[in-house]
Amino acid sequence: MPLEVHTLTNLTVLSGQHFQLQECVDNGLKAIALATDEENSIRTSRWWTAMSLLYLGELDAARPHALFLRDLTEKRNTPRLYASNALTPITSSSCLEGDWIAGREYSDRGLEISPLTPMLLSPRVLLEDETGESTQGKVYLERLLEAMSGAGLYKMLASTRVPVAIAAITRITGIPDRLEIAEAAKAIVSVQSALPNGSRQARSALALVAVQRGDQAAAEEHYADLIELRGTMILTAISIDRILGLLSQTMGNLDQAAAHFEDGLAFCHRAGYRPELAWTCCDYADTLSLRDGSGDRAKSIALLDEALAISTELGMRPLMERVASRQELVQAQPSTAPAYPDGLTQREVEVLGLVAAGKSNADIAVELVISPNTVIRDVSNILAKTGSSNRTEAAGYASQNGLAE
C-alpha cells in the first residue's frame, strides 16, 4: 500500500507540473483515498489536487482539500516550510472568491513563517492591486522579485509568477510599469527543459503584454499557444478564456473575442470566481462597444452594470473607476451601427467589399492594416454568413446587397 500511494503521489505531481489538470486530480484523489493521515504523501497529493481543481474552476471540490491543508498548519509536527506552502490553496481560493479579508489573513500567516514564499506572494500582490492598495502591492511585488533573484526552488517558482503578476497588475491599473520584466518570460518559453506548467504561465504573461502593446502578430502567436487551455485559470490571476478574448480583440476578430468572453462568463459563473467575472464583463463590454452591432450596445450596458455591482460589493476600486468611465461613454453615445444583412460586422463588410473588388488576401491585409491570418478568418466568416461557396459568390452577394465598392 505505501508503495502504491508513493507512486500515485509522484504521478499527481508529474501531471500537475505538466498542466494535465484532470489527470492530476484523478491521481491525487486515488492517493488520498489510499493514504493515512500520518503519511507525508497525503499532504503533497492534497496540495496538487486542490490547486488543479481551482485552475479547473471547481471551487467547491477544492475547498475540503484546502481546509484540510490549512488545519495541518496548526499541528506541531508539521514542518515550518511545508506549513507555509500548505496555506496556498486556501489563500488562492479566498482571492478567487473575492474574500479579501481571508486572503490577507491566510497569506499573512504563511508569509510570517516564510516571507519569500512565491505561491503566497503572487496572489497577495494581485489582491492589493485589485482593492486599490497599489502601494502595499508594490511591497509584496518587491518581495516576489527578491525571491526570483535568490536561488533554489523559490527562484524557479518566482520566475514563472513574476511575469504573470506584472502583466496582470498592468491590466488592473492600466499603467505599463515594469513590462520589460514580464517580457523576460520569453526566456522561460525558449528553454526546452522548462516544465510545461511554467511555460504556460510564461506564455500567458506574454499574451497579456501583447494585448497591452496592441501587438497583433504576437497576439496571433500566443492565441495559437493558449487555445488548448481554454476553460482554465492561470494561477489566481486571470482566466484563459478572458486572455483569448483579449487576444482576439487585439487581432481584430471581434466575433471570436465575443465567443471567448461568453465562455469566460460561463466559467466564472459556474466556478463562483466573482472578481474574474467582473473583469470579464468589463472586457467583454469593450469588445461589444467596438463591434457596435445589433444589440451590442444594450448588452454592453448590462455587462457594465454587472461589473460595477460586483466590483462595488468587493471594493475593487480600480475596476469600479474603469467601469464608471465606460458607462459614461456608452450611455452618452447612441449606437450608430448600420444594419448589415446576415449578421455581417462592419469589418466583414469592409473585407467583403474588397473581395468584390477582386483584391487578394494580401492586398486586403495591407489596405485594412490587419494580418493575412485575420483576413482569412474574416473571409471564412463571410462565406459562412452569406451562404457563399467561394469568393465569386461572395462578390455576387455583395453586389446584390449594395455592399460592393
N, C-alpha and C positions, 0 to 999 in steps of 0.2 A: 504493500500500500504506500509507504513513504516514497519509494522509487517512482511509482505512478504519479503521485502528487508532484514530485520534483520535476518529472518530465512535462506534465501539464502546465506547471508554472513557467517553465522555460519556454514552452510553446506560446503561452499567454504573452510573455514579454516580447518574444520574437515577432508575433503577429501585430502586437501593438506598435512596435518600432517600425514596422513596415506599413502602418496605417491600414491594416486589414482589420477594421474595427469589429465587424460582426464575428469574425473568426476569433479575435481576441476575447470577446465577451463569452463566446461558446466555450473556449478552453478555460477561461477563468472561472466560469460557473462550475465546470466539472471539477476543477482543482479545489474550489471552495467546498463543494459537496463531499469530497473525499477527505479533506484535511480536518484536523482538530484545531481548536483554538490555541493550543500550545505550539503548533508548528509554524515556523517562520514563513513558510511558503504562502500561508493564507494571507499574510499582510501584502505581499507583492501581488498576488492574484487579485485581491480586493482593490488595490490601487489601480491597476491597469483596467480592470473591469469597470470600475466607477468612471474613470476618465473616458474610456471608449464609449460608454453609454451616454455621457454628457456630450461628446462630439457627435453622436448619432441623434441627439435630441430626445433621449429617453431619460428625462429628469427624474420621474417617479421611480423608475427601475434603478437609477444610480443612487438615489437617496439612502437606502438602507446600508449600502456599502460605504458611502461617505460618512454616515453616522457611526458605523462600526469602527472605522479608522479613527474618527475623532475621539471616540471613547477609549481607544487603545492608548492615545497620548497621555491619558491620565493614570495609566498603570506604571508602577515604579520600575518594572523590569523592561520597559520599552526604551531602546537606545535613543539618546537625545537627537541624533541626526535623523533617525527614522521618524521620530515624533514630529519634527518639522515638516518632512515630506508628506506625512500622513494627513496633515491638515490641508493639503492641496485640493482634494476633491470637494470638501465641504466649503472651502473658500471659493472655489470656482463655481459651484452650484449656486451659492449665495449671490455672486455677482451676475450670473446669467439670469437669475430671477429678478434682480434689481433690489435685493435686500442688502443695501449698502452697510447698514449697521452690523449685520452678521459678518459680512465680508471683511469689514475693518477689524472686528473682534477676532476672528479666526486667523487672519493674516498677521495681526499683531502678536497673537500667541505663538505662532510658528516662527516669526521673524525675531522674536525675543530669544528663542532657542538658537536659531541660526540666521543671522541678519542678512546673509547674501544668498538665500535660497531662491533661485530664479523662478521656480514654479509658483512661489508666493508673491514675488516682487512684480511679475508681469501683470497679473490681474489687479494688483493694488495700484499700479501706475494708471491703468485704464479707469479704475474705479474713481480715483481722484479727479482725473480729467473729465470723466462723464458728469460728475457732480459740480464741475466748475472750480475745483480746487487745484488749479494748474500749478501753483507754487509748490504745494505739497506733492503733486505728481512728479515734479522735477526732482524732488528729493529722492523719491523711490527710483526714478529713472537713473539717477547718478549711481545709486547702489547696484542697479542691474548692470550698468556699464562697468562698474568696478568688478562685478562677478565675471563679466566677459573678459576683462583684462587679466584675470587671475590664471589659475592652472587647474587641471584635473577635470572632474565631472561637471562642476558648476560652470566652468568656462565653456564647455561644449553645449550645455543646456542653455546658458545665457546667450550664446552666439546665434541660436536659432530664434530666441524670443525677442531679443532687442530689435531686429528689423521689423518684426510684426508689430511690436509695441509702438515704435516710432511712426510707422505708416498709419496705424490705427489712430494714434494721437493727432496726426495731421488731418485725418478725415474728421475727427471730432472738433478740433479747434479751427480748422481752415488755415492754420499757419504752417507753412512748409519749412519747419525747423528741423535741422539735422537729417534731412532726407538723404544726404550723402552717406550717412551711416546705414540707413535702411538699404541703400543700393549696394552696400557691401555684401548683401545676401547673394549677389552673383557668384561670389567665391564659393559659397556653400553649394549652390546648384552645380557649379562646374566640377566639384570634387566628386569623382566617381565612387569613392568609398563612403560618402555621406549616406547616412541612413535615410530611407525614403520618407520617414516621418519628418525629419529635419529639413529635407529637401522641399517637401510640400509646403512647410511653413515659410521657407525662404521664397518660394515661388509666389505665395500669397502676398508676401510683403512687396515683392517686385511688381505684382499686379496692381496693388494699390498705388505704388509710386507712378506706374504708367498712367493710371487714372488721374492722379494729381497733376501730372505733367501734360496730359492730353496727348500722349504718345500712341497714335493709332496702330503703328506697326508692332510695337511692344505689346499693346493690348491684345492684338490678334494672336501673338505667340503665347501669351500667358493664358488666354482663353482656351486654346487647344490643350494646354498642360493641365488645366484645372477642371475641365468639363466633366471628367470621370468622377470627381469628388463631390458633385452636387448632392445636396441633402445632408451635409455635414457642417460642423463648425471647425474653425481653425483656432485652437486654444480657446480662450474665452473672449476673443476679440471681435470676430465677425463671421457671418455665415458665408459659405462658399456660394450659395445662391445669390446673395447680395453682391459679392465680388463679381460674379458672372454677369449680373445685371449692369453693374457699373462699367465693366469692360465692354459689354455690348453697346452701351450708350457712347462710350469713347470711340468705338469702332463705327458709330453712326447707324447701327442697326437697332432702331428704337422698338420695333415689334419684338425682336428677340429679347431685348432688355426687359420689356414688359412681361414677357413669359417667364423669365428668370425671377423677376420680382414677385410675380404671383406665386411661384414655387417657394420663394423666401417667406412670404406671408403665411402660407400653409405650414411650413416647417416651424416657424416661430409660434404660431397659434397652438399647434399640436404640442410643442415642447414646453410652452409656458415661459419662453425667453422674452420677457417684455421689453427690456432695453433694446435688444436687437430688433424686435418687432417695430418699435417706434422709429428706429433709424431706417428700416426697410420701407416703412410707409413714406417717410420724408424723401428718400432717394427715388422711390417709385413715382411720387408726385412730380419730381423734377423731370423724369422721363416723359410723363404724360403731358406736362406743360410744353416740352419741346416738340412732341409729336403733334399735339393740338388737333387730334382727330375728333370724330363724332363721339360725344360722351366723355372725352378725356378731361375736360375742364371740371365737370361735376364730380368725376371720380377723384381727381386731384384734390379738390376741396375736401372731400370726405376723408381721404388719406391724411391730409394735413391736420384735420380735426382730431383724428385718432392719434396721430403722433403727438400733438400738443397735449391731449388728455393724459397720455401715458407719461410723457416727459415731465409734465407739471406734477403729477402724482408722485413720481420718483425723484423729483428735484434734479433733473438733468438740465442744468441751466444752459449750456452751450446749444443743445438741441432745441430747447424752448425758444431761444433767440433766433435760431435759424428758421424754425417753423413759422414764427411770427412774421419774419420778413418775407417768407414765401407766400403766406396768406395774403399779405397786403398786395403783393404783385398780382397774384392770381385773381383776387376779387376785384381789383381795380381795372383789369384788362379783360373785356369781354372776348369770347372766342371769335377768332377771325378765320378759322379753318374752313376752306372751301369743302363742299360735299362732293368728294370724288366717288365714282362708282365702284362697286365690288370691294369696298374696304381698302382701296389703294391709299397709301400715305402720300404726303407732299413729296418726299424724296423719291418714292417709287414712281410718281407721275413724272418727275424730272428725268429719271432714268429712262422711263418708257418713251418720253419724247425724243430722247437722243437715240434710243434703239430705232424708233420710227424714222429718224433722220439718217439711218444707216451707219451710225457710229459703232466702233468696236468697243469691247470692254475696256481695253487700254485707253482708248480715246475718252470714254466716259469717265474713267477714273481721273484722268488729268483735268478734264473740264470741271468736274464737281469736287475736285480735291479730296478724293476718297481712295481707298486702296482697291486694287483689282479684285481681291477676295470679297470685299464688301459689295462690289458691283455684281459679282457672280451670284451672291446671295440675294441681292435685290432683284436681279433678273429672274432667278428661280421663284421668288415670291410673286413676281408679276405674272409669270406664266401660270402659276397655280391659281391665283386670284381671278385672272381673266379667262381661265379655261383654254389657254392657248398651248399648242403643242410645240411651237418654235417661235423664233424672233419675227418671222414673216407674219404669222398670225397675230402676234402681239402688236406689230405695226399696223395691221388692219384694224385691230380693236381700237388702237389709239386714234386712228383716222375717223372711225365711226362715232367715237365719243368726244371728238373735239379736243383730244389730248396730244395730237401730233404738232410738232413745232413747225 
